[in-house]
Every structure is written in C-alpha cells, then in structure tokens.
Amino acid sequence: MAKPEAPISAADFPAATEADWRKLVNAALKGGSFERLESRTYDGLTIKPLYPSARETSGIAGRPGGTAWAVMQRVDHPDPAAANTQAREDLNGGATGLVLVFAGSVSANGFGLEANSAALARVLDGIDPRGIIWDLNLSPPTRAMAREVATLIKNRGIAPSAIDLRFSINPIGGFAAAGRSAQGWQELALPFAETIAALANDGFRGPFGVADGRVIHNAGGSEAQELAFALACAVAYLRALEQSGMALQAAYDAIYFRLTADADQFLTTAKFRAMRKLWARVATATGISAKPAIVMAETAWRMLTRRDAYANILRSTIAVAAAGLGGADAITVLPHTATLGLPDAFARRVARNMQFVLLEESNLARVGDPAAGSGAFEALTEELCLAGWTQFQEIERAGGAWPSLESALLQRNVAAVRTARQQALARGKEILTGTNAYPDIAETPPAILAVAPRARSDEPASVTAASLPRLRLAEPFEALRDKSDRILAATGERPKVFLATFGAPAEFTARADFAAKFFEAGGIQAVSGPPSDYRAAEAGIACLCPSGKASERELASAAAAIKRNGARHIYFTGRVAAQEDMLRAAGVQTFIDESSDALATLNAAYDILHQRDQ
C-alpha cells in the first residue's frame, strides 16, 4: 500500500521577497519603467502595484462583524398609493430599510413623493415603522417633511424612541445642489439646531443632521473632495448645535454621513473607512468620545448609463461590495433603469436582490473591517484621510462649507477634477462598458414605468451661488447616440462609416473590430468590406483597416480609390508614424487609435456627414 504523501506547507517553499518580485517584474517589463505599473487618482495619490502587509494596525470601529448592512430601498413614486405598494413589496421582498425620496431632492430624478401630510399618510398606510431603518431624502422646499414624518409617527401612538429614523436635515447640501436659498447659513443655523433639539426632546433617537457627500460626487468630484465637503458640513452642523445650547457629545451623535459608492472598488472601500477616521479625528480635537459614525451609502449616479443599462447592474454590484467592505451601515442601490425613467418592479427587485446575494451567498458582512491590515487599503485610507483633511482645512480657511460655496471655491475645485474625468473618458482612459467601449448600436432598452417626470420647483432665493451640477459621465456619448436615433427615425438608416478591410482576415480583424466599436460608440454604424465596395455601401466616411503586412502601395491605392469614389473623409486605424506622410498624401485625413480623443473625433464625423447631407 502506497504511503500517503505529507501535506504541502508554506515552509516547503523558499521565502518570497520584494526583491525577488521586482526582479521578475523587471524581466517582464524588458527594461521599461517600473512606474508604468503605478496609477494616479484624481487627488494625485499614487496607487502602487504591491504593498507590504500593514501589521501594526487595528480595525476601524464601525459596523460589527457578522452584522449585515441595512438593505435600503427607495420609495419615490409620485402617486401615494403606488408608492405605498412599492414600499410594501420592498419590505415583503426582504428590504430592511426604506428611503422616502421627496420631490426635488438630490436623487429624485424628476419623481419623488409629494410634500404634504395627506400624501405621506397614504404612502405609509398599513406599514409598521418599527423594526426597519428609515431615511429621508429632502430638498430645501421639502425640509418641513422631517417634522411631518415625526408628527405622523406620534399620531399613530408609536413611541419615537422605537423608530430608527435618520432625518436627513441638510441645509448646506441643499444650497450646494440648488445654488439658491431663501436665507443664508447664519439665518438657517438656529432653525436647523432648533428643529433637531425639538425632535430629540420628542424622544426620537436620531441621528438628525446629515453631512451628504453625494453632491460632490454627482458633480464629478474626487474622493478627497467628497470627504472634505462632508466633513466641513458635519463640523458646521456641530458648531450650530453647540452654539444653540446642545451638549457637544449629543451634538456629535446627532450627525450622520451619506457617501457615494462607485465602481472603483478600492477607492470606494478606502473612502468609507477614511470617513470614520476623519470624524473620529474631529472628536479627538474637541475632547469628546469618538463613537463610530453612521455612514450611509448610495450607488453612484454619475457611473450610470442610459445605453446598455444592464451593465449598470454590474457597476452597482461592485459599488455595493466596495461600500459593504468599507463598513457602510446601510446601502441604497439606484436601479439600473433609473437613467431612463421611473424604475419598474423588476429593476427594483434587482437593486434589492444584488445586496442579498452579496450578504447571504458571498458573506461579505461576516468580518468587521476586512480591509484592516491590508497594505494597499491601509495606505489608501491613510492617504485619503490626509488629502481629505488638507482640503477640509482649505474650506475652513475660507470660512466653512457655506462661504466656500458662495465664493465658488468648492465649485472651481470640483470643476477641475470633472474636466479631467471627462477628458479621460473621451480618450478611453476611463471605461464605461456599453458607452465608450463595447457599444450595442441595436440594443433594445429595458422597460420603465409610464410616469412622466415633473419640473423641479425651487424655493425663493435671496442667497445664490453656482450650483454643483448633477451629471453622468456617459452623457456626451449618449448625445451622439441620440442624434443617430433621430437620423434613423427620419431617414430609415443610421449614419455609416465604411471599414475598408484588406489582407488576411486574421491580420485585419483586430483593427476592424477596434474601428467598429470606436465609431459605434457615437452611433455611427460600421459596415465593412474591401475598398472596392465603398460606393455600394453608401457611407459618407471611410476608415482603412488593413492588415499589418499591407505594403505602402496597397495602402496608397486603397486610400486613393476610396477618395475617388466620393469619401468626404478618410480615417486610418493604427499607429503609423513611418507611413503617415505617405497616407496623408494618398487621402487619409485622421488617424485613430486607443489614445485618440474619441468624443472630439465623433463629433467632427457628424459635422462631416452633415456637410455631405447638405
């Protein structure tokens, strides 16, 4: 009988060192710079390819291990009876919290609940508010609904202390989003504090005031900018509560946070960890006990797309996992069809169930702060803390969150990052699947509810500032796809580009596939064939996609033939530094590759096609 082999252990292998790893990396890079493996964030932080373990660290106090985050579901149907049905279905489907989204709030998307007591009573009819988490999404015109919700609960004879209700009172965030306010912060600070004191005196546990970073993220801001703004709002609220007579510890406990989770999972996890450390730093500076902050998460609006909306499910799943691993106490998922209109029951179920898969099948909540001790996450968390604190100090030097909005300091800083993001997307350095990469030009959009959005109403303004925009990064590409749809509706055909392929298929297919995706990201349909088929294709523009072995004579002949047959513009895909002069002489006008500004090139292509149509 064969003797069983001894089990293999780590001790059987030689110890691996960083020097060994670098030696292998240098061989793979073939003399290239090691910095090629590093990346930079929009805050200027360096993300390295390898980090040592962070052994001298402990977990960040937050949601305990084994405790699931709350699965929040938005209630936003403008019809109160339908909203009540939504809420009941969500709770029956397992949701452990509800977000009451009132019309005009940051993520209402043109929908949302009516802001009156009768509608509110109908929305909550037959729903026991105990045993679940409630969060409000308010706007400046609807901020009185915080008191209406409280009154409704008391009128039902329910003890306020039995309700886990986050009131979402956030005048600074409302001013940042709307760019207008009936009063300045000096006039609003006292009513803000008095409202919170009254709710606390009524027996509600809170928290009451929310420091909401979503407005920065929605505008294209960076992780450190979102942290700095949320922290600056929290400190402003802390001061207002203390100055009104509330004990500092009670004021600290009355504030919670709401951050955005997006598909950059490493930075999202680090950001949620950093938020708790920064708020604990404020407690240390003020000499009070640092209790773990309540941090809510909502998946990112700016990463969602109207085209290939099903890809939003994948992006949101990554965002949920990242926020959950970062310790979020509650997560709200924007349904994948939110960009198209009011999501239906299927989209809402998907938004809910993706969290259950991660909680119950992937067990992501089993460990408290699973990123603790990871060299990469500890380094990113610390660097985000430093960058966020530095920008928070800049806001404080400007007088605080509200004055920094009035002076446009925050808007300018965010705009600089937003521009960099948009340029990265245009050049393919950032990818939105289904938009600037792998587009499906013949897709069928998913279903939504037949409910028309309504116009936003703003409160009268005596104080104004530049509002922070709420954008999606896909919008410029989607505008081109919309233009293509209008042309299709008017003429029966989409605008076309002819891909002139020649040589062995195995040698030109990669170039042709790249060119097809490049143009179809802008709604320009790609048709292909040998150069001799150009006239029959009836395309206004053409792109040469040759084999890499094509001779200069073949390239020049193909370009010249297409030009003779009426092409208004000829593109060439690939880097051809040695042949560029020859190709330009033959008629090629634009060269495209992975580094090209696709958005500018596609907009110019529509101008060329329009000239042809005239």
N, C-alpha and C positions, 0 to 999 in steps of 0.2 A: 504494500500500500504506500502510495506516494506521501512523503512527509509534507504537511502544509507549509507554504511559504510564510515567512514572518511579514507582518504588515509593514507597509512603507510609511515612514515618518519624515518630517521636515529635516530631521537630523541626518538623514541619508544623503542630503544634497549639500553642496558647498554653499556657504553664506553668500547671498547676493548683496552687492554694494552699489551705491550710486555710481561709483567709478566704472564698474562693470557695465552698468546700464548705459552710461554715456559713451562708452567705447563702442557698444553695439549701435547706438543711435548715430554716432559719427560715421560709422561704416555705411549705414542706410542712407544718410544724407550725402554721402560721397563728397565730403568737403564743404557742403553747404552750411550756412549759418544756423547755429542752434536756435537762434531767436525765431526762425521760421515756425517752430513748434509752439511759440507763445502767442497769445492773443490779447487784445486790449478791450476793455469795456468802455462804454461811453463816459464813464467817470475817470478814464485814464488809468484804471487799475490793470495790472498785468496778471493774466492767468497763465500759470506755468504748466508744463506737461507732466511734472512729477513733484510731489511734496513728501517730505518725511512725516511720519506719524507725529501727531501733537500729543505727547504722552502726559504732559503736565497740565491737563485741562480737566474740567468737570462740566457736566451738562448744564445747559441754561434752564433755569426754573420756568416751567410753563405748563402745558397740558401734560398730566402724569401719564407714564407709560401704561398701556392697557386701556386707556380711556379714549374712546372714539371722538373725533371732532364731530360737531353738530352738522348734519346734512340739511342745509338751508334750501328752501325753495321760494322763489319769487311769486308773489301774488300781485298781478299787475293788470288784470283785465278791467277795462273801464266800466263794464257793466257789473254792478254789485252782485247780482245773482250769479252771473258766470264766474266772477272772482270767488264767490263762496264755494261753487262747485270745484274750481281749481284747488282751493285750499283743502277741501275735504279729500279729493283724490290724492293730493300730495301726501297728506297725513296717513291715509289708508295705504299708500304705497311705500310707507316707511320713513318719510321725511321726519326729522326730529326738530325742525325749526322752520319758521315762516318769516319772510321779509315782506312787509307791507310797503309796496312801492307806490308812492303817491305821485300824481301827475306833476310833471315839471322837475322831478328830482334827477340827479345826475345820470342814472341809468334807466330812466323811464322809457326812453326811445320813442317818445310821442304817444305813449299809452299811460297806464297808471290809474290808481284809484281816485275817485272823486274826493275832494277835501271837505266833507261835511259829515255831521254826526249821523244823519239818517243812512247815508250810503255806508258808512263804517259799520253801523249796527247790522246792516244786511250782509255785509261781507263776512262778519264774524258770527252770523246767526247759527246757533247749534254747535259751535266749536268751543270746547272747554280749553281756555288758555293755559291751564296748569299742565305741567309735565313736559312742555316743549319750550324752545327758545324763540323769542320774538325780537325782531329787529325792524326799525323803521327807516325808510328812505324818504327824506323830506327835502323840500326846497324852501327858499325864503318865503314865498307866498303860502306855503302849506305848513309852516313850522308850528302853527297853533294846534295841529293834529296830535302833537305829543300830549297835550292836556286832554284832548278829546278821547284818546285811547285810554288814558288814566281814568277819566270820568266814567267811561263805559264799563271798565272793569269793576270799579267801586259800585256802580249802579246795579251790577249783577250780584252783589253781595259777596264777591270774592276778595279775600284778604290780599292787599297789594304785595305783601311780603312773600306770597305764594307764587308770584309770577316772575319768571326770568325774562325781563323786558329791557332791551337796550334802546334808549330813547332817540339816539342819533341827532341830538341838538348840536348844530354845527354852523353858526353864522359866518365864520370866516371861510369855510369851504364853499358855502353858498355864494358868497361875494366873489370868490375866485372863479367859480363856474359861470356865474351870470354877468360879472363885470359891473354890477349895479346893486345899490342898496338904498332903502329909504332912509337909513341912518348910518353914521359912522360907528366904528368899533367903540369909541368912548361912550356913545349913547346906547349901544347894544349890550355892553358888558354887564351892566347892572341888571337889566331884564333877563339876560342869559342866566346869571347867578341866581336871581330870584325864582325863576322857573324851576331850576334844579333843586333849590332849597325847598320849594313848596312840594315837589314830587317826593323828595326824601322825607319831609315831615309827614306826608300822607302814608308813609310806610313802604314805598317802593324801594327795592334794593339797588336799582340801577345796574350797570353804570348809565350815565345820562348824556354827557357830552362826548362826541366822537371826533377824534382827530383823523381825518379821512385823506389818505394819500392818493386816492383814485384820480382826482382832478389833475394831478401832475402826470401820472402815468398816461391818462387819456390824451393828454396834450403832447405826448412824445418824450416826456422827461426821463431822466436816468434813475437808477435805483437810489443813489445817494440823494438826489433831489427830492424824490418821494419821501424818503426817510426824514430829511431835513424839514420839509414842509409840515409833515405830520407832527414832528416833534415841536416845531415852532407853534403850531396851533394848540397842541396839548399844553405847552408852557403858558401861552396866552390865557387859556381857559383856567389853568391852575391859579394864575395870578388873580383873575377876575373873581374866582370863587373865594380865594383867601381874603381879598380886599372887601368882599361883601360880608365877611364875618364867619365863613365856614372854616372849621379846623383844617389845617393843612393836610393831615393824613386823610381826612374824609374827602377833601377836595381831590387829592391824588387818586383815591379809589373810585371817584365819580367819573373818571375819564377812561375811555377805551379807544382802540385803534381799528382802522379798516385800511387794508392794503390790497394791492392788485397782485394776482398771481398770473404769470405768463409762461410761455413755453420754453424760456431759458431756465431750465430746472435748477442749475447750480446757483445762479444769482438769485433766483426766487427763494430758494431754501435759505441762503445766506442772509437775504434781506429780512425775512421774517425772524430769524434768530437775532439779527442786529437790532431790530426794533425793540425787542425786550431788553437788550443790554443798554441801549440808549436811554430808555425810560427809567431803568434802574439807576443809571448814572445821574439822572435828574433827582431821584430820591436821595441818593448819597449827597449830592450838592446841597440839598435843602434840609438834610438831617432827619429825614423820616424813614420809616420802614419801607423797604422796596418789595412790595407784593408783586407777583407775576402779573404782567399786563394782560388784559383780554385783547386778543388780536383776531379780528375777523378777516376773512379773505373773500374776494370776488374775482372770478377769472377775467382776463383782460379783454376789454372792448377793442383795443387797437390791433390785436392779433387776429380778430375775426374777419372773415371774408364773405362776400355775397356769392362769389363764384366758387364752385366745388365746396359748398357749405358743409358737406360731410367731413371734409378734412378738419373742420373746426372741432369735431369730436376728439380727434387725436391730439390737437393742440391743447384742448381743455383738459384732457386726461393727464397730460404731462404737467400742466399747471396745478391740477388738484394734488397730484402726487408730490410735487415740489412744496406746495404750501403745507400739506399734511406732514411731510418730513421736517419742515421748518417749524412745526409746532402750532399751526393755526388752530384756534379754538372752534371755529365754525367756518364753513366754506359754502359760498353761493356760486353756482355754475350758470353763466349766461348760456341759454340753449343755443344749439348750433345754427338755428334759423333766425336768431334774434336780429340779424342784419337785414333780413328780408321783410320782416313784419312781426306781428304778434304770434309767438310760437304756439303750435297745437299740442295736444295731449302727448303725441309720440315724442316730440322734441323735449318736452318737459320730463317725460319718463326717462329718456336717455340721460338728460342732465342729472337726474337723481340717481339713476342706477350705476352710472360710472363710478360714483363715490362708494356705493355698496360693494362693487367688485374690488376696489382698492382696499376697503376696510375689511371685508369679510372673507375674501378669497386671497388677497395679497397680504393681509395682516399688517398694513403699514402703520397702524397705531399701536402695535404691540409694545414698542420700545419708546421710552421718553427721550427725546432729543437724540435720535440715532446718528446725527451728524457729529456729535461730540467726539473729539479725539481724532477725527479725520483731518489730516494736514491741510488738504485743499479747502474743506469747508471752514475750518477754524481760521485759516489765513484770509479767505474771502470775507468771512463775517467780521473779522477784526479790521480789515481794510475798508469795508463798507461803514463800519462804525466811525472810523477816523474821517473818512470822506464826508459822511453824513453830518458828523459833529462840526466839521470845519464849515460846511455850508449853513448849518444851523446858526453858528456864530456870526456868519455874514448877515443872515436875516436879522439876528438880534441887534447887530450894529446899525442896521437900517431902521430900527425901531420896533421890530417884531413882524409877525406874519402879515397883518393888515396893512401897515405902512409900506412894507416891501411890495405889496400888490399895487398900492396907489402909486408908488414910484416906478412901477414896471420892472423892478429888479428881478423878481421871480420870472416874469414873462420873458424877459430877454434871455435869461439863463436857460430856460426850458426851450426857447425857440432855437438856440444854437444846437442843442442836442437833437431836437426834432429835425432840423435841416440835415444833420449828419446821418440820421436814421434813414431819411427819405433818399439821400444820395446812395447809401449802402444798398437799399432795396432796388433802386433803379439800376445799379451796376451788378446786381446778383450776389453781393457780399452778404446780404441777408436774404433768406429764402422764405417765401410763403407758398407752400405747395398748393397748386391749383390756380395760382395768380401769376407770379413771375417765374414759376417753374412748373412743369408738367401740367399745362392747362388742358382742359377738355372743352374744346370750342363748341361741341354739340351736346353739352350736358343738359339734363332736364332738371330744373330747380325743384327742391322739395316743397311740400305743402306747408302753408301757414293758415291762420285763421283769417276769415274775411272781415277784418275790422280795420277801418281806416284810422291812421294816426291823426291826432288833432294838433292844432297850432299851439305852441308854447305861449303862456302868458307870464309876463314879468311884473313884479311889484313896481310901484312908482319909485323913481330914483332921485336922490339928492346927492349921492356919492357914486362916482363912476370910476372905472378903471378898465384897462384892456382885459377882456375875458380870456381865460385859458381855453383854447379850442378842444373839442372832443372829436378826435379823428380816428380813422382806421388807416393803417399803413397801405392797405390794398387799394384805396380809393382812386389813385391816379391810373392804375392799370384797369380798374373796373370801369372808369370813364371811357376808356378806349374800347372795352368790350361792349359797353352800352352803345357807343357810336356804331360799332359793327352790327349790332342787333337792329338799330334803326335803318341802316342801309339794307340789311336783309329784308326787313319788313317793307321797305319802299320799292326794292328792285327785284326781290326774289333771290338775290345772290349776295354773299359776303364779299368784301374786298379781298383780293387774292394776290399772292406772291408766287411766282413760278420758281421752283427749285430746279436749276439745271444740273443734272447729275450725269457724270460720265466717268468711265473707268470701270473697274471691277466693283460690284456691289459691296463686297466685304470691305473695300477700301474707301468708299464714299459714304456709307450708311451713317457712320458716326457724325460726319459733318452735316448731312441732310437732316438727321434727327435733331441736332442742335438748332439748325436754322428753322425748322418747322416749329419747335417749341418757342423759339425766340419771337417769331412773328405772331404765332397764335396766342401768345400772352397778351397781345394787343388786339386780338380779334381778327387778324388778317389771316385768312385761310391759306394754307400751304398746299400747292399741287406740284407734283414733280414729274420729271421725265427728261429725256435727252434734250440738248439745246435746240434741236430741230423742231421740237414740239411746242416751242414758246408761243407762236402765233395762235395755234389752236387752243391753247389754254386760256386765252383772253384775260391775261393778267396784266396789270399796269406796270408792275415792277418785277424784277427777277433777281435771283441770288445764285451765284455759281457755287456749287458744292461738288468739287471734283475729287477724284482720287488723289491721294498724296503723291502718287507717282506720275501724275499728268505732266507732260512736257510744257515748256513755255509756248511752243507753237500751238498745242491743243488748247491751252488756256486762252491765248490771244484770239484764236479762231472762234472759240465758243462765245467769248465776250462780244467780239465784233458781229457775229451772226445775230445774237440777241438784240444788239443795238440797232442793226439794220432792220430788224423786224418790228421796231417801234417801242422798245422798252424805254420808259421815261427815266428809269433809274436802275442801275445795276449794283448789286451788293456782292461781296465775296466773304465767305466764312473761313476763318482761319488766320493764323499769323504768317505773313509772307514778306518779311522785311526785304529779302533779297529780290523779290519779284514785284514789289509794289509799283515801281515806276513803269515797268512793262504793262502791268494790268491796268493802271490808270490810263496809259496811252491807248489801250485797247477798248476802254469804255467803262471800266469799273470806277464807281464814284465813292462807295462807302465800304469799309471793312468792318466786320463784326466778329467778336469772339467773346469769351467769358468775362472779359474786363470792360466790355462796351457799356455805355450808358443806354440801356435798352429803352428806357422811357423816352429819352430825347430822340432816339433813332425811330421809334414807333410813331411818335407824334409827327416827326418830319415825313415819315412814309405816308401818313394820312394827308398831309399837305400836298405831297406829290401826286397821290391818287386823286385828290380833289381837282388839281390843275388838269389832270387828264380828263376827268369827267366834264370839265368846262370846255 
